[in-house]
């Protein structure tokens, strides 16, 4: 990705919890690779997405 919009094929509003957690984790990975500094709230969302990702696989 070189900036701009990224189309993921589904509105985040229509995603289930597992799908949205995947988006959050991907965004964090991109940010880590590109020197992005996330706010404390964003860091907490990333932590929760990673923490519960395995559990969400079971219900998705």
C-alpha distance matrix in Angstrom:
0.0 3.7 5.7 8.0 9.0 7.9 11.0 12.5 15.8 18.0 18.9 18.6 22.2 23.3 21.7 24.1 23.9 22.5 19.6 18.8 19.2 16.5 14.1 15.3 15.0 11.4 10.8 13.1 11.6 8.3 10.7 13.0 10.9 10.1 13.6 13.5 17.1 17.8 21.1 23.9 23.6 19.9 20.9 23.8 21.7 19.4 22.7 24.3 21.6 21.7 25.5 26.1 23.5 26.2 28.8 26.6 26.2 30.0 30.2 27.3
3.7 0.0 3.8 6.8 9.3 9.7 13.1 15.3 18.4 20.5 20.9 20.8 24.2 25.6 24.4 27.0 26.8 25.6 22.7 21.6 22.1 19.7 17.0 17.8 17.8 14.4 13.0 15.1 14.0 10.3 11.7 14.2 11.9 10.0 13.2 13.2 16.9 18.1 21.3 24.5 24.5 21.0 22.1 25.2 23.5 21.4 24.8 26.6 24.1 24.4 28.1 29.0 26.6 29.5 32.0 29.8 29.7 33.4 33.5 30.6
5.7 3.8 0.0 3.8 6.8 8.2 11.9 14.3 17.5 19.0 18.8 18.5 21.7 23.5 22.6 25.4 25.2 24.5 21.6 20.0 20.8 19.0 15.7 16.3 17.1 14.0 11.9 14.3 14.2 10.5 11.2 14.3 13.0 10.6 13.2 12.2 15.5 16.2 19.1 22.4 22.0 18.7 20.4 23.4 21.5 20.0 23.6 25.2 22.9 23.7 27.3 28.0 25.9 29.1 31.2 28.9 29.2 32.9 32.6 29.7
8.0 6.8 3.8 0.0 3.8 6.6 9.9 12.9 15.6 17.0 16.5 16.8 19.7 21.5 21.2 24.3 24.6 24.3 21.1 19.5 20.9 19.3 15.8 16.8 18.3 15.3 13.1 16.1 16.5 13.0 13.8 17.3 16.3 14.1 16.4 14.8 17.7 17.9 20.3 23.6 22.7 19.6 21.8 24.4 22.1 21.1 24.8 25.9 23.5 24.8 28.4 28.6 26.6 29.8 31.6 28.9 29.3 32.9 32.2 29.2
9.0 9.3 6.8 3.8 0.0 3.8 6.4 9.6 12.0 13.3 12.9 13.5 16.4 18.0 17.9 21.1 21.8 21.6 18.2 16.8 18.7 17.2 13.6 15.2 17.0 14.2 12.4 15.9 16.5 13.5 14.7 18.2 17.6 16.0 18.4 16.5 19.1 18.6 20.7 23.7 22.3 19.1 21.6 23.7 21.0 20.2 24.0 24.6 21.9 23.5 27.0 26.8 24.6 27.8 29.4 26.4 26.8 30.3 29.3 26.2
7.9 9.7 8.2 6.6 3.8 0.0 3.8 6.3 9.3 11.0 11.4 11.9 15.3 16.3 15.6 18.7 19.4 18.7 15.3 14.3 16.2 14.1 10.9 13.1 14.6 11.5 10.6 14.3 14.4 11.9 13.9 17.1 16.5 15.7 18.4 16.7 19.4 18.6 21.1 23.7 22.1 18.7 20.8 22.7 19.8 18.6 22.3 22.7 19.7 21.1 24.6 24.3 21.8 24.8 26.5 23.6 23.6 27.1 26.4 23.1
11.0 13.1 11.9 9.9 6.4 3.8 0.0 3.8 5.7 7.9 9.0 10.5 13.6 14.0 13.6 16.9 18.3 17.7 14.0 13.7 16.2 14.1 11.2 14.2 15.8 13.0 12.8 16.6 16.8 14.8 17.0 20.1 19.6 19.2 21.9 20.1 22.6 21.5 23.6 25.9 24.0 20.7 22.9 24.3 21.0 20.1 23.7 23.6 20.3 21.9 25.3 24.3 21.7 24.5 25.9 22.7 22.5 25.8 24.8 21.4
12.5 15.3 14.3 12.9 9.6 6.3 3.8 0.0 3.8 5.7 7.8 8.8 12.2 11.9 10.8 13.8 15.2 14.3 10.5 10.9 13.3 11.0 8.8 12.3 13.7 11.2 11.9 15.5 15.7 14.5 17.0 19.7 19.5 19.8 22.4 20.6 22.9 21.4 23.5 25.4 23.2 20.0 21.8 22.9 19.4 18.4 21.7 21.3 17.8 19.3 22.5 21.3 18.5 21.1 22.5 19.2 18.8 22.1 21.2 17.7
15.8 18.4 17.5 15.6 12.0 9.3 5.7 3.8 0.0 3.8 7.0 9.3 11.9 10.6 10.3 13.5 15.8 15.1 11.4 12.4 15.3 13.3 11.6 15.2 16.8 14.6 15.5 19.1 19.3 18.3 20.8 23.4 23.2 23.5 26.2 24.3 26.5 24.8 26.7 28.3 25.9 22.9 24.9 25.6 22.0 21.3 24.4 23.5 20.1 21.8 24.8 23.0 20.2 22.5 23.6 20.1 19.5 22.4 21.1 17.4
18.0 20.5 19.0 17.0 13.3 11.0 7.9 5.7 3.8 0.0 3.8 6.2 8.3 6.9 7.0 10.5 13.0 13.1 9.5 10.1 13.6 12.5 10.8 14.1 16.2 14.9 15.5 18.9 19.8 19.1 21.2 23.9 24.3 24.6 26.8 24.5 26.2 24.0 25.4 26.8 24.0 21.4 23.6 23.8 20.0 19.9 23.0 21.6 18.3 20.6 23.2 21.2 18.8 21.2 21.7 18.1 18.0 20.7 18.9 15.3
18.9 20.9 18.8 16.5 12.9 11.4 9.0 7.8 7.0 3.8 0.0 3.8 5.2 5.3 6.6 10.4 12.6 13.7 10.5 9.7 13.5 13.3 11.0 13.6 16.5 15.5 15.3 18.6 20.2 19.4 20.9 23.9 24.7 24.5 26.4 23.6 25.0 22.5 23.5 24.9 21.9 19.5 22.2 22.3 18.5 19.0 22.2 20.7 17.9 20.6 23.1 21.1 19.2 22.1 22.3 18.6 19.3 21.8 19.7 16.5
18.6 20.8 18.5 16.8 13.5 11.9 10.5 8.8 9.3 6.2 3.8 0.0 3.8 5.3 5.1 8.4 9.7 11.1 8.3 6.6 10.2 10.8 8.5 10.4 13.6 13.4 13.0 15.9 17.9 17.6 18.7 21.5 22.8 22.8 24.3 21.4 22.3 19.6 20.4 21.5 18.4 16.1 18.7 18.6 14.8 15.5 18.6 17.0 14.3 17.3 19.6 17.8 16.2 19.4 19.4 15.9 17.2 19.8 17.7 14.9
22.2 24.2 21.7 19.7 16.4 15.3 13.6 12.2 11.9 8.3 5.2 3.8 0.0 3.8 5.7 8.5 10.3 12.6 10.6 8.8 12.5 13.8 11.9 13.3 16.7 16.9 16.3 19.0 21.3 21.1 21.9 24.7 26.2 26.2 27.4 24.2 24.8 21.8 22.0 22.8 19.3 17.8 20.6 19.9 16.2 17.6 20.4 18.3 16.1 19.5 21.2 19.0 18.0 21.1 20.4 16.9 18.5 20.6 17.9 15.4
23.3 25.6 23.5 21.5 18.0 16.3 14.0 11.9 10.6 6.9 5.3 5.3 3.8 0.0 3.8 6.7 9.7 11.6 9.4 9.2 12.8 13.7 12.6 14.7 17.5 17.7 17.9 20.6 22.4 22.5 23.8 26.4 27.7 28.0 29.5 26.6 27.4 24.5 25.0 25.6 22.3 20.5 22.9 22.1 18.3 19.4 21.9 19.6 17.0 20.1 21.7 19.1 17.7 20.2 19.5 15.8 16.9 18.7 15.9 13.1
21.7 24.4 22.6 21.2 17.9 15.6 13.6 10.8 10.3 7.0 6.6 5.1 5.7 3.8 0.0 3.8 6.5 7.9 5.7 5.9 9.4 10.1 9.7 11.9 14.3 14.7 15.5 17.9 19.5 20.1 21.5 23.8 25.1 25.8 27.4 24.7 25.5 22.7 23.4 23.8 20.7 18.6 20.6 19.8 16.0 16.5 18.9 16.6 13.8 16.6 18.3 15.7 14.0 16.5 16.1 12.4 13.3 15.5 13.1 10.1
24.1 27.0 25.4 24.3 21.1 18.7 16.9 13.8 13.5 10.5 10.4 8.4 8.5 6.7 3.8 0.0 3.8 5.6 5.4 6.3 8.6 10.1 10.9 12.5 14.5 15.7 16.8 18.7 20.3 21.5 22.8 24.6 26.2 27.4 28.6 26.1 26.6 23.5 24.1 23.9 20.8 19.0 20.5 19.1 15.5 16.2 17.8 15.1 12.4 15.2 16.2 13.1 11.8 13.9 12.9 9.2 10.5 12.2 9.5 7.0
23.9 26.8 25.2 24.6 21.8 19.4 18.3 15.2 15.8 13.0 12.6 9.7 10.3 9.7 6.5 3.8 0.0 3.8 5.5 5.2 6.0 8.6 10.0 10.5 12.2 14.3 15.3 16.5 18.3 20.0 21.0 22.4 24.5 25.8 26.7 24.1 24.3 21.1 21.5 21.0 18.0 16.4 17.4 15.8 12.3 13.0 14.3 11.4 8.9 11.8 12.6 9.6 8.7 11.3 10.2 6.7 9.1 11.0 8.9 7.4
22.5 25.6 24.5 24.3 21.6 18.7 17.7 14.3 15.1 13.1 13.7 11.1 12.6 11.6 7.9 5.6 3.8 0.0 3.8 5.5 5.0 6.3 8.8 9.9 10.6 12.4 14.3 15.4 16.5 18.5 19.9 21.0 22.7 24.5 25.7 23.6 24.1 21.3 22.3 21.9 19.3 17.2 17.7 16.5 13.2 12.8 14.0 11.6 8.5 10.3 11.5 8.7 6.4 8.7 8.6 5.1 6.2 9.1 8.1 6.0
19.6 22.7 21.6 21.1 18.2 15.3 14.0 10.5 11.4 9.5 10.5 8.3 10.6 9.4 5.7 5.4 5.5 3.8 0.0 3.8 5.4 5.1 6.5 8.9 10.1 10.8 12.6 14.5 15.5 16.8 18.6 20.1 21.4 22.9 24.5 22.3 23.3 20.7 22.1 22.3 19.7 17.2 18.2 17.6 14.0 13.5 15.5 13.7 10.2 12.1 14.2 11.9 9.3 11.8 12.3 8.8 9.1 12.2 11.1 8.1
18.8 21.6 20.0 19.5 16.8 14.3 13.7 10.9 12.4 10.1 9.7 6.6 8.8 9.2 5.9 6.3 5.2 5.5 3.8 0.0 3.8 5.3 5.0 6.3 8.7 9.8 10.6 12.5 14.3 15.4 16.5 18.4 20.2 21.2 22.4 19.8 20.5 17.6 18.7 18.9 16.2 13.7 15.2 14.6 10.9 10.8 13.3 11.6 8.4 11.1 13.3 11.5 9.7 13.0 13.3 10.1 11.5 14.5 13.2 10.8
19.2 22.1 20.8 20.9 18.7 16.2 16.2 13.3 15.3 13.6 13.5 10.2 12.5 12.8 9.4 8.6 6.0 5.0 5.4 3.8 0.0 3.8 5.4 5.1 6.2 8.6 9.9 10.6 12.3 14.3 15.3 16.4 18.5 20.0 20.9 18.7 19.1 16.3 17.5 17.3 15.0 12.5 13.0 12.3 8.9 8.1 10.1 8.5 4.9 7.3 9.7 8.3 6.4 10.1 10.9 8.4 10.0 13.2 12.7 11.1
16.5 19.7 19.0 19.3 17.2 14.1 14.1 11.0 13.3 12.5 13.3 10.8 13.8 13.7 10.1 10.1 8.6 6.3 5.1 5.3 3.8 0.0 3.8 5.5 5.1 6.1 8.6 9.9 10.5 12.3 14.1 15.3 16.6 18.4 19.9 18.1 19.3 17.0 18.9 19.3 17.4 14.4 14.7 14.9 11.7 9.9 12.1 11.4 7.6 8.6 11.7 10.7 7.7 10.7 12.5 10.1 10.3 14.0 14.1 11.8
14.1 17.0 15.7 15.8 13.6 10.9 11.2 8.8 11.6 10.8 11.0 8.5 11.9 12.6 9.7 10.9 10.0 8.8 6.5 5.0 5.4 3.8 0.0 3.8 5.5 5.1 6.1 8.6 9.9 10.5 12.2 14.2 15.5 16.5 18.1 15.9 17.3 15.1 17.0 18.0 16.0 12.7 13.9 14.6 11.2 9.8 12.9 12.6 9.2 10.8 14.1 13.4 11.0 14.3 15.8 13.2 13.8 17.4 16.9 14.4
15.3 17.8 16.3 16.8 15.2 13.1 14.2 12.3 15.2 14.1 13.6 10.4 13.3 14.7 11.9 12.5 10.5 9.9 8.9 6.3 5.1 5.5 3.8 0.0 3.8 5.5 5.1 6.2 8.7 9.9 10.5 12.2 14.4 15.3 16.2 13.7 14.5 11.9 13.6 14.3 12.4 9.2 10.1 10.8 7.7 6.1 9.5 9.6 6.7 8.6 11.8 11.9 10.4 14.0 15.4 13.4 14.7 18.1 17.8 15.9
15.0 17.8 17.1 18.3 17.0 14.6 15.8 13.7 16.8 16.2 16.5 13.6 16.7 17.5 14.3 14.5 12.2 10.6 10.1 8.7 6.2 5.1 5.5 3.8 0.0 3.8 5.4 5.1 6.2 8.6 9.8 10.4 12.4 14.2 15.3 13.6 14.6 12.7 15.0 15.4 14.3 11.0 10.6 11.7 9.3 6.3 8.9 9.8 6.8 6.8 10.5 11.2 9.2 12.4 14.7 13.2 13.9 17.5 18.0 16.3
11.4 14.4 14.0 15.3 14.2 11.5 13.0 11.2 14.6 14.9 15.5 13.4 16.9 17.7 14.7 15.7 14.3 12.4 10.8 9.8 8.6 6.1 5.1 5.5 3.8 0.0 3.8 5.4 5.0 6.2 8.5 9.8 10.7 12.3 14.2 12.9 14.8 13.5 16.4 17.6 16.6 12.9 13.1 14.8 12.4 9.6 12.5 13.6 10.5 10.4 14.2 14.8 12.2 15.2 17.6 15.8 15.9 19.7 20.1 17.9
10.8 13.0 11.9 13.1 12.4 10.6 12.8 11.9 15.5 15.5 15.3 13.0 16.3 17.9 15.5 16.8 15.3 14.3 12.6 10.6 9.9 8.6 6.1 5.1 5.4 3.8 0.0 3.8 5.5 5.1 6.1 8.6 10.0 10.5 12.0 9.9 11.8 10.4 13.2 15.0 14.1 10.3 11.1 13.3 11.1 8.8 12.3 13.7 11.2 11.8 15.5 16.2 14.4 17.7 19.8 17.9 18.7 22.3 22.3 20.2
13.1 15.1 14.3 16.1 15.9 14.3 16.6 15.5 19.1 18.9 18.6 15.9 19.0 20.6 17.9 18.7 16.5 15.4 14.5 12.5 10.6 9.9 8.6 6.2 5.1 5.4 3.8 0.0 3.8 5.4 5.0 6.0 8.6 9.8 10.4 8.6 9.8 8.5 11.6 12.8 12.7 9.0 8.6 11.2 9.9 6.8 9.7 12.0 10.2 10.0 13.5 15.1 13.8 17.0 19.2 18.0 19.0 22.5 22.9 21.3
11.6 14.0 14.2 16.5 16.5 14.4 16.8 15.7 19.3 19.8 20.2 17.9 21.3 22.4 19.5 20.3 18.3 16.5 15.5 14.3 12.3 10.5 9.9 8.7 6.2 5.0 5.5 3.8 0.0 3.8 5.4 5.1 6.3 8.7 10.2 9.7 11.8 11.5 14.9 16.2 16.4 12.8 11.9 14.5 13.3 9.9 12.1 14.5 12.4 11.3 14.9 16.6 14.7 17.3 20.1 19.1 19.3 22.9 23.8 22.1
8.3 10.3 10.5 13.0 13.5 11.9 14.8 14.5 18.3 19.1 19.4 17.6 21.1 22.5 20.1 21.5 20.0 18.5 16.8 15.4 14.3 12.3 10.5 9.9 8.6 6.2 5.1 5.4 3.8 0.0 3.8 5.5 5.2 6.2 8.7 8.2 11.2 11.5 15.1 17.2 17.3 13.6 13.5 16.5 15.1 12.2 15.0 17.3 15.1 14.6 18.3 19.7 17.7 20.5 23.1 21.7 21.9 25.6 26.2 24.0
10.7 11.7 11.2 13.8 14.7 13.9 17.0 17.0 20.8 21.2 20.9 18.7 21.9 23.8 21.5 22.8 21.0 19.9 18.6 16.5 15.3 14.1 12.2 10.5 9.8 8.5 6.1 5.0 5.4 3.8 0.0 3.8 5.4 5.1 5.9 4.6 7.4 8.0 11.8 14.1 14.8 11.2 11.1 14.5 13.8 11.2 14.0 16.6 15.1 14.9 18.3 20.1 18.7 21.8 24.1 22.9 23.7 27.3 27.7 25.8
13.0 14.2 14.3 17.3 18.2 17.1 20.1 19.7 23.4 23.9 23.9 21.5 24.7 26.4 23.8 24.6 22.4 21.0 20.1 18.4 16.4 15.3 14.2 12.2 10.4 9.8 8.6 6.0 5.1 5.5 3.8 0.0 3.8 5.5 5.6 6.1 8.1 9.3 13.0 14.7 16.0 12.7 11.4 14.9 14.8 11.6 13.5 16.7 15.5 14.4 17.6 19.9 18.6 21.3 24.0 23.3 23.9 27.4 28.3 26.7
10.9 11.9 13.0 16.3 17.6 16.5 19.6 19.5 23.2 24.3 24.7 22.8 26.2 27.7 25.1 26.2 24.5 22.7 21.4 20.2 18.5 16.6 15.5 14.4 12.4 10.7 10.0 8.6 6.3 5.2 5.4 3.8 0.0 3.8 6.0 7.9 10.8 12.6 16.3 18.3 19.5 16.1 15.1 18.5 18.1 14.9 16.9 19.9 18.3 17.0 20.4 22.5 20.8 23.2 26.1 25.3 25.4 29.1 30.1 28.2
10.1 10.0 10.6 14.1 16.0 15.7 19.2 19.8 23.5 24.6 24.5 22.8 26.2 28.0 25.8 27.4 25.8 24.5 22.9 21.2 20.0 18.4 16.5 15.3 14.2 12.3 10.5 9.8 8.7 6.2 5.1 5.5 3.8 0.0 3.8 5.7 9.3 11.6 15.3 17.9 19.1 15.9 15.5 19.2 18.7 16.1 18.5 21.4 20.0 19.3 22.7 24.7 23.1 25.9 28.6 27.4 27.8 31.5 32.2 30.2
13.6 13.2 13.2 16.4 18.4 18.4 21.9 22.4 26.2 26.8 26.4 24.3 27.4 29.5 27.4 28.6 26.7 25.7 24.5 22.4 20.9 19.9 18.1 16.2 15.3 14.2 12.0 10.4 10.2 8.7 5.9 5.6 6.0 3.8 0.0 3.8 6.4 9.5 13.0 15.5 17.4 14.6 13.9 17.7 18.0 15.6 17.7 20.9 20.1 19.4 22.5 24.8 23.8 26.7 29.1 28.3 29.1 32.6 33.2 31.6
13.5 13.2 12.2 14.8 16.5 16.7 20.1 20.6 24.3 24.5 23.6 21.4 24.2 26.6 24.7 26.1 24.1 23.6 22.3 19.8 18.7 18.1 15.9 13.7 13.6 12.9 9.9 8.6 9.7 8.2 4.6 6.1 7.9 5.7 3.8 0.0 3.8 6.2 9.8 12.7 14.1 11.3 11.3 15.1 15.1 13.3 15.7 18.6 17.9 17.9 20.9 23.0 22.2 25.4 27.5 26.4 27.5 31.0 31.2 29.6
17.1 16.9 15.5 17.7 19.1 19.4 22.6 22.9 26.5 26.2 25.0 22.3 24.8 27.4 25.5 26.6 24.3 24.1 23.3 20.5 19.1 19.3 17.3 14.5 14.6 14.8 11.8 9.8 11.8 11.2 7.4 8.1 10.8 9.3 6.4 3.8 0.0 3.8 6.7 9.5 11.6 9.5 9.2 12.9 13.8 12.5 14.5 17.4 17.5 17.7 20.1 22.5 22.3 25.5 27.3 26.5 28.1 31.3 31.4 30.2
17.8 18.1 16.2 17.9 18.6 18.6 21.5 21.4 24.8 24.0 22.5 19.6 21.8 24.5 22.7 23.5 21.1 21.3 20.7 17.6 16.3 17.0 15.1 11.9 12.7 13.5 10.4 8.5 11.5 11.5 8.0 9.3 12.6 11.6 9.5 6.2 3.8 0.0 3.8 6.6 8.0 5.7 6.1 9.6 10.2 9.5 11.7 14.3 14.6 15.3 17.6 19.6 19.7 23.1 24.5 23.6 25.5 28.6 28.5 27.3
21.1 21.3 19.1 20.3 20.7 21.1 23.6 23.5 26.7 25.4 23.5 20.4 22.0 25.0 23.4 24.1 21.5 22.3 22.1 18.7 17.5 18.9 17.0 13.6 15.0 16.4 13.2 11.6 14.9 15.1 11.8 13.0 16.3 15.3 13.0 9.8 6.7 3.8 0.0 3.8 5.4 5.1 6.2 8.7 9.9 10.6 12.3 14.3 15.3 16.6 18.2 20.1 20.9 24.3 25.2 24.3 26.7 29.5 29.0 28.2
23.9 24.5 22.4 23.6 23.7 23.7 25.9 25.4 28.3 26.8 24.9 21.5 22.8 25.6 23.8 23.9 21.0 21.9 22.3 18.9 17.3 19.3 18.0 14.3 15.4 17.6 15.0 12.8 16.2 17.2 14.1 14.7 18.3 17.9 15.5 12.7 9.5 6.6 3.8 0.0 3.8 5.5 5.0 6.2 8.7 9.9 10.5 12.4 14.3 15.4 16.3 18.4 19.8 23.0 23.6 23.1 25.8 28.3 27.9 27.5
23.6 24.5 22.0 22.7 22.3 22.1 24.0 23.2 25.9 24.0 21.9 18.4 19.3 22.3 20.7 20.8 18.0 19.3 19.7 16.2 15.0 17.4 16.0 12.4 14.3 16.6 14.1 12.7 16.4 17.3 14.8 16.0 19.5 19.1 17.4 14.1 11.6 8.0 5.4 3.8 0.0 3.8 5.4 5.2 6.4 8.7 9.9 10.7 12.4 14.4 15.3 16.6 18.0 21.5 21.7 20.8 23.7 26.0 25.3 24.8
19.9 21.0 18.7 19.6 19.1 18.7 20.7 20.0 22.9 21.4 19.5 16.1 17.8 20.5 18.6 19.0 16.4 17.2 17.2 13.7 12.5 14.4 12.7 9.2 11.0 12.9 10.3 9.0 12.8 13.6 11.2 12.7 16.1 15.9 14.6 11.3 9.5 5.7 5.1 5.5 3.8 0.0 3.8 5.4 5.1 6.2 8.6 9.9 10.5 12.3 14.1 15.5 16.1 19.7 20.4 19.3 21.8 24.5 23.9 23.1
20.9 22.1 20.4 21.8 21.6 20.8 22.9 21.8 24.9 23.6 22.2 18.7 20.6 22.9 20.6 20.5 17.4 17.7 18.2 15.2 13.0 14.7 13.9 10.1 10.6 13.1 11.1 8.6 11.9 13.5 11.1 11.4 15.1 15.5 13.9 11.3 9.2 6.1 6.2 5.0 5.4 3.8 0.0 3.8 5.5 5.1 6.1 8.7 9.9 10.6 12.1 14.3 15.2 18.5 19.5 19.0 21.3 24.0 24.0 23.5
23.8 25.2 23.4 24.4 23.7 22.7 24.3 22.9 25.6 23.8 22.3 18.6 19.9 22.1 19.8 19.1 15.8 16.5 17.6 14.6 12.3 14.9 14.6 10.8 11.7 14.8 13.3 11.2 14.5 16.5 14.5 14.9 18.5 19.2 17.7 15.1 12.9 9.6 8.7 6.2 5.2 5.4 3.8 0.0 3.8 5.4 5.0 6.2 8.6 9.9 10.3 12.2 13.9 17.1 17.4 17.1 19.9 22.2 21.9 21.9
21.7 23.5 21.5 22.1 21.0 19.8 21.0 19.4 22.0 20.0 18.5 14.8 16.2 18.3 16.0 15.5 12.3 13.2 14.0 10.9 8.9 11.7 11.2 7.7 9.3 12.4 11.1 9.9 13.3 15.1 13.8 14.8 18.1 18.7 18.0 15.1 13.8 10.2 9.9 8.7 6.4 5.1 5.5 3.8 0.0 3.8 5.4 5.2 6.1 8.6 9.8 10.7 11.8 15.3 15.6 14.6 17.4 19.8 19.2 18.8
19.4 21.4 20.0 21.1 20.2 18.6 20.1 18.4 21.3 19.9 19.0 15.5 17.6 19.4 16.5 16.2 13.0 12.8 13.5 10.8 8.1 9.9 9.8 6.1 6.3 9.6 8.8 6.8 9.9 12.2 11.2 11.6 14.9 16.1 15.6 13.3 12.5 9.5 10.6 9.9 8.7 6.2 5.1 5.4 3.8 0.0 3.8 5.5 5.1 6.2 8.5 10.1 10.4 13.8 15.0 14.2 16.4 19.2 19.3 18.6
22.7 24.8 23.6 24.8 24.0 22.3 23.7 21.7 24.4 23.0 22.2 18.6 20.4 21.9 18.9 17.8 14.3 14.0 15.5 13.3 10.1 12.1 12.9 9.5 8.9 12.5 12.3 9.7 12.1 15.0 14.0 13.5 16.9 18.5 17.7 15.7 14.5 11.7 12.3 10.5 9.9 8.6 6.1 5.0 5.4 3.8 0.0 3.8 5.5 5.3 6.0 8.7 9.9 12.8 13.8 14.0 16.3 18.7 19.2 19.2
24.3 26.6 25.2 25.9 24.6 22.7 23.6 21.3 23.5 21.6 20.7 17.0 18.3 19.6 16.6 15.1 11.4 11.6 13.7 11.6 8.5 11.4 12.6 9.6 9.8 13.6 13.7 12.0 14.5 17.3 16.6 16.7 19.9 21.4 20.9 18.6 17.4 14.3 14.3 12.4 10.7 9.9 8.7 6.2 5.2 5.5 3.8 0.0 3.8 5.4 4.9 6.0 8.2 11.1 11.2 11.2 14.1 16.1 16.1 16.4
21.6 24.1 22.9 23.5 21.9 19.7 20.3 17.8 20.1 18.3 17.9 14.3 16.1 17.0 13.8 12.4 8.9 8.5 10.2 8.4 4.9 7.6 9.2 6.7 6.8 10.5 11.2 10.2 12.4 15.1 15.1 15.5 18.3 20.0 20.1 17.9 17.5 14.6 15.3 14.3 12.4 10.5 9.9 8.6 6.1 5.1 5.5 3.8 0.0 3.8 5.5 5.5 5.7 9.3 10.1 9.2 11.5 14.2 14.3 13.8
21.7 24.4 23.7 24.8 23.5 21.1 21.9 19.3 21.8 20.6 20.6 17.3 19.5 20.1 16.6 15.2 11.8 10.3 12.1 11.1 7.3 8.6 10.8 8.6 6.8 10.4 11.8 10.0 11.3 14.6 14.9 14.4 17.0 19.3 19.4 17.9 17.7 15.3 16.6 15.4 14.4 12.3 10.6 9.9 8.6 6.2 5.3 5.4 3.8 0.0 3.8 5.6 5.3 8.0 9.9 10.1 11.6 14.4 15.4 15.2
25.5 28.1 27.3 28.4 27.0 24.6 25.3 22.5 24.8 23.2 23.1 19.6 21.2 21.7 18.3 16.2 12.6 11.5 14.2 13.3 9.7 11.7 14.1 11.8 10.5 14.2 15.5 13.5 14.9 18.3 18.3 17.6 20.4 22.7 22.5 20.9 20.1 17.6 18.2 16.3 15.3 14.1 12.1 10.3 9.8 8.5 6.0 4.9 5.5 3.8 0.0 3.8 5.8 7.5 8.4 9.7 11.8 13.6 14.7 15.5
26.1 29.0 28.0 28.6 26.8 24.3 24.3 21.3 23.0 21.2 21.1 17.8 19.0 19.1 15.7 13.1 9.6 8.7 11.9 11.5 8.3 10.7 13.4 11.9 11.2 14.8 16.2 15.1 16.6 19.7 20.1 19.9 22.5 24.7 24.8 23.0 22.5 19.6 20.1 18.4 16.6 15.5 14.3 12.2 10.7 10.1 8.7 6.0 5.5 5.6 3.8 0.0 3.8 5.6 5.2 6.1 8.8 10.4 11.0 12.0
23.5 26.6 25.9 26.6 24.6 21.8 21.7 18.5 20.2 18.8 19.2 16.2 18.0 17.7 14.0 11.8 8.7 6.4 9.3 9.7 6.4 7.7 11.0 10.4 9.2 12.2 14.4 13.8 14.7 17.7 18.7 18.6 20.8 23.1 23.8 22.2 22.3 19.7 20.9 19.8 18.0 16.1 15.2 13.9 11.8 10.4 9.9 8.2 5.7 5.3 5.8 3.8 0.0 3.8 5.5 5.1 6.4 9.2 10.3 10.2
26.2 29.5 29.1 29.8 27.8 24.8 24.5 21.1 22.5 21.2 22.1 19.4 21.1 20.2 16.5 13.9 11.3 8.7 11.8 13.0 10.1 10.7 14.3 14.0 12.4 15.2 17.7 17.0 17.3 20.5 21.8 21.3 23.2 25.9 26.7 25.4 25.5 23.1 24.3 23.0 21.5 19.7 18.5 17.1 15.3 13.8 12.8 11.1 9.3 8.0 7.5 5.6 3.8 0.0 3.8 5.4 5.2 7.1 9.5 10.3
28.8 32.0 31.2 31.6 29.4 26.5 25.9 22.5 23.6 21.7 22.3 19.4 20.4 19.5 16.1 12.9 10.2 8.6 12.3 13.3 10.9 12.5 15.8 15.4 14.7 17.6 19.8 19.2 20.1 23.1 24.1 24.0 26.1 28.6 29.1 27.5 27.3 24.5 25.2 23.6 21.7 20.4 19.5 17.4 15.6 15.0 13.8 11.2 10.1 9.9 8.4 5.2 5.5 3.8 0.0 3.8 5.4 5.5 7.1 9.1
26.6 29.8 28.9 28.9 26.4 23.6 22.7 19.2 20.1 18.1 18.6 15.9 16.9 15.8 12.4 9.2 6.7 5.1 8.8 10.1 8.4 10.1 13.2 13.4 13.2 15.8 17.9 18.0 19.1 21.7 22.9 23.3 25.3 27.4 28.3 26.4 26.5 23.6 24.3 23.1 20.8 19.3 19.0 17.1 14.6 14.2 14.0 11.2 9.2 10.1 9.7 6.1 5.1 5.4 3.8 0.0 3.8 5.3 5.3 6.0
26.2 29.7 29.2 29.3 26.8 23.6 22.5 18.8 19.5 18.0 19.3 17.2 18.5 16.9 13.3 10.5 9.1 6.2 9.1 11.5 10.0 10.3 13.8 14.7 13.9 15.9 18.7 19.0 19.3 21.9 23.7 23.9 25.4 27.8 29.1 27.5 28.1 25.5 26.7 25.8 23.7 21.8 21.3 19.9 17.4 16.4 16.3 14.1 11.5 11.6 11.8 8.8 6.4 5.2 5.4 3.8 0.0 3.8 5.6 5.4
30.0 33.4 32.9 32.9 30.3 27.1 25.8 22.1 22.4 20.7 21.8 19.8 20.6 18.7 15.5 12.2 11.0 9.1 12.2 14.5 13.2 14.0 17.4 18.1 17.5 19.7 22.3 22.5 22.9 25.6 27.3 27.4 29.1 31.5 32.6 31.0 31.3 28.6 29.5 28.3 26.0 24.5 24.0 22.2 19.8 19.2 18.7 16.1 14.2 14.4 13.6 10.4 9.2 7.1 5.5 5.3 3.8 0.0 3.8 5.9
30.2 33.5 32.6 32.2 29.3 26.4 24.8 21.2 21.1 18.9 19.7 17.7 17.9 15.9 13.1 9.5 8.9 8.1 11.1 13.2 12.7 14.1 16.9 17.8 18.0 20.1 22.3 22.9 23.8 26.2 27.7 28.3 30.1 32.2 33.2 31.2 31.4 28.5 29.0 27.9 25.3 23.9 24.0 21.9 19.2 19.3 19.2 16.1 14.3 15.4 14.7 11.0 10.3 9.5 7.1 5.3 5.6 3.8 0.0 3.8
27.3 30.6 29.7 29.2 26.2 23.1 21.4 17.7 17.4 15.3 16.5 14.9 15.4 13.1 10.1 7.0 7.4 6.0 8.1 10.8 11.1 11.8 14.4 15.9 16.3 17.9 20.2 21.3 22.1 24.0 25.8 26.7 28.2 30.2 31.6 29.6 30.2 27.3 28.2 27.5 24.8 23.1 23.5 21.9 18.8 18.6 19.2 16.4 13.8 15.2 15.5 12.0 10.2 10.3 9.1 6.0 5.4 5.9 3.8 0.0
